[in-house]
Amino acid sequence: MARPADVTRRVLASAALALLPWLAACAHEQGASGGATAWRFDRIDRIGNMPVRAEGGPQVIETEHGKAVAFDGLDDALFLPTHPLAGASKFTIEAVFRPDGGAFEQRWLHLAEASGNAPPDASPPVPPSGPRFLFEIRVVGDRWYLDAFTAGNGYNKALMAPDKTFPVGRWYHVAQTYDGRTYRAYVDGVLQTEAEIAFTPQAEGFTSIGTRINRRNYFHGAVLSARFTPRALPPERFHIPGKARK
C-alpha cells in the first residue's frame, strides 16, 4: 500500500503537469505585455512611481471611470522627469481623456527629449521643438478632432483628420502607433489617418501633461490614464476602459 506522503507527492506532480499549459500561456502573455509603462492620474504628487511637479491648480476628480485629473485650460499642468518611450524604435501611446472645449489648439501630452540634465522646474525644462511626441486636439465649437504628432532627426509628422470630429464633454481613448514603417492615429480604436515615416528612437527627457513642455496651449478637460508600450499594438490590444466613452 502506498504511503500517504507518496500519494500526496503524486497528486501534486499530476496537478503541476496539468497546470503547465496554463502557466506557459500566462508566461507568454506576460512577455507579450512586458515593458509597458502605465500611468493612472489619480493624484498629483506622484504618477507611475514618479515624482510630479504640479503647476496652477489641477484637481483630482471622481468620474464614472475612477479618479482623474482635471485641467482648467489656463495654467494647470503636471511635469514628470521621464520620457517613457526613450530608446524605443516602435511604439504605442494610449490615453483616456475628456476634452471639455475651450481654445482651438490644445497640447495636452508632450514627451520631450532633453539634451542635458535640465531640472523639470526650469522654464522651459527642455527645448520645445526638439525630438518629441505630442497628443493635441483642435476644438471647433462643441466638437474636436485629434492631432497626433512626432518629430525627430529626419522625421516630422502630424496626423490629423479635420473631417472626423467628436463631441466635447465625453471620455475617449486615443492612440498613436508606429510599427517600423507606418505611423497611425486612432480614436476609440478606429483609425483616423496614417503615414509612412522614417522614425528614429528618442533619448531620455521629460513629460508634460495639460500643456506643451514650454507652458503653452493649455488643455481644458481631464485625463484618466496613459500607457506607453515599446512596440506597435493592434487596436484589439488597446486598453479601452468600458470603450472609454459614456
N, C-alpha and C positions, 0 to 999 in steps of 0.2 A: 504494500500500500504506500502510495506517495505521501511524503510528509507534507504538512500544511505549508511549510516555508517553500518547498519545491513547487507546489500548486500555485502559490502566490506569485513566484517568480515567472512561471509560465504564463499566467494570466496577464501580468504586467508586460511581458515581452510581446504577447499577441496584441495587446492594446497599443503598444508603441508601433508595431508594424502596421496596424490598421490606420494609425494616425499619420504615417509617413507621407502619403499623397497630400493630405490636408496641410501638413507642415511645409511641404515643398511648394504648394500653391501660395501659402502665406509668405514664404520667403521670396518667391517670385514677385508677388505684388509689392512687398516692401522694397525690393530692389527697383521695381519699376517706378515707385513714387519717391525713392530716396533723393536727397539733395534739394528738395523744395524748401523754400522759406515761406512760412505762413504768418501773417500778422492779423490780429484782431484789434480793432480800435475800440476798446472798452475802458481805456484810461488814457491820461495824457502825460503821465510821468515816465512810463516805460511801455514799449511796444516790442513784441518779439524778443524779450530779454535785453533790449537795447535801451539806453537812456535817451530821453526825449527832451528837446528844448521847445517849450510852448511859447508862442507869442500871441499878442492880442488876447482874446478870451474864448478859445474853442471850448465847447461844452460836451460832456458825456451825456447822452440822452438815451432814454428807453425807446425801443422800436419793436415792431412785430417780429423782427429777426434777432432780437437781443440788443445789447448796448452798442452804440455807435458814437462817433464824434461829429458834432455839428460845427460848421464854419459859417461866419456871418457875411463873407464876401467883401469885407472891408480891410481887416488886418489880422485875422485869425490864421495861424499856421503852426505846423509841427515840423521840427528838423531832427533827423537821425544821422548819426555819424557812421553811415554804412551805405554801400552800393550793393544790393543783394544779388545782382547779376554780374558782378565783376568777374572777368575771365571766361564767361560763358560764350560759346560760339553759336549756340542755338538757344532759343528761349521761349517761354510763355509768361506773360504778365497778365494776371487776372485781378479784378477788383469788383467789389459790390458797393455801389454808391447811389445816392439820391440827389439829383440836381434840382434845385429849388428856384431856378430862374435867375434874373439879375443881368449883369453885364454880358455883352455879346461874346467876349473872349475870356475864358476862364481856364487856367492851367492848374490842375489840382493834384497831380502826382508827377514828381520830377526826380529821376535818378541821374546824378551828375558825376562824371569822372572828375577827380581832383588831381592836379599836377603835383601838389605838395601836401603837407600835413596841416592845411588850414583848419583852424578850430571851427566847429559848427556855429559858433556865435559871432563869427566875423560877418562883415556886411559888405559885399556878399561873401558867403563861405567859399565859393568856387566860381570860376568864370561861367556865366550863364549860357554861353554859346559854345562850350566845349562838347566833347562826346557825351551823349545823353539819351535818355528815354523820356518821353512825355505822354501823359494822358491829359487831353484837353477836351473842352466842349465849346461849341458855338451855340448861343442861345438866340432864338428868333421868336419873339413874342412869348407864347407859353409853350414852346417846343424847343428841342435841342437836337444837335447831331454830334457825332463823335469825331474827334481829331486825335488819332494815334500817330506818334512821331518818334523817329530815331535819327541820330546823326553821329558821325564819327569820321575817322580817316578814310576818305574815299566813298562815303555814302551820306545821303541826306534825303530823307523821305517822309512826307506826311501822307497819311491815309485818311481821306475824308470823303464822305458821300452826302453832300448837302441835300440831296433829294430824299434821303432816308432819315426822317425826323421822328422824335418821340415826345410824348407829353412830359412836362416837368412835374415834380412832386411825387414821383414813383421811384421804386427801387429797381435798379438794373444791374446786370452782370456785364462787364465789358472785358475784352481780352485782346491782346496782340501777341502774335506768334511769329517765329522765324524758324524754318526747317533746314537751313543751309542754302536755300535758294530764294524762297518766296516769303515775303513779309505780308501778314494778313491781320485784319481788324474785325472784331465781332461785337455784336450787342445781343445779349441773351442767347448766345450760341449760334447766332445767324451771321453769316459772312456779310460784311459791309463793302469791303473792297480789298484789293491785294496788288502787290507789285513785286518784281524781282529786284533785289538789292545785293550788293557785294559787302555784306556786313563783316566787320571785324570786332573781336571782343574788346570790351571797355575795361579800364582799370578801376581800382578802388576809388571810393569817393563818398558822397553824401546823398541823402534823400530829403526832399521836402514834400509835405502833404498840405493841401489847402492853398498853395501858391507856387509860383515859379521860384527857383532856388534863389533868385535875387530880389524876392519880395515884390513881385508884380503879378497882375492878372489874378487876383484873389478869387477863391471859389465860394459860391453860396450854395450850401447844401450839406450833406452828411456822407461820411464814409464808414462802412461797416467792416470791411476786410480787404486784404490784398494777399496775393500768393505769387511767388516768383519761382519758376521751375527752369533749370538749365537744359531744356530740350523743348521741342515743339509738341504740344499736346493736341489731339483732335478734339473737336467740340464735345464729343460724348464723354471726355475725361475732365471737362471743366467742372469746377466746384461751384455749382449754382444752387444756393440755398432756396428750396421751395420755388425754383425757377426765378428766384430773385424778386420778381415783381409781384406786388399786391395791389 
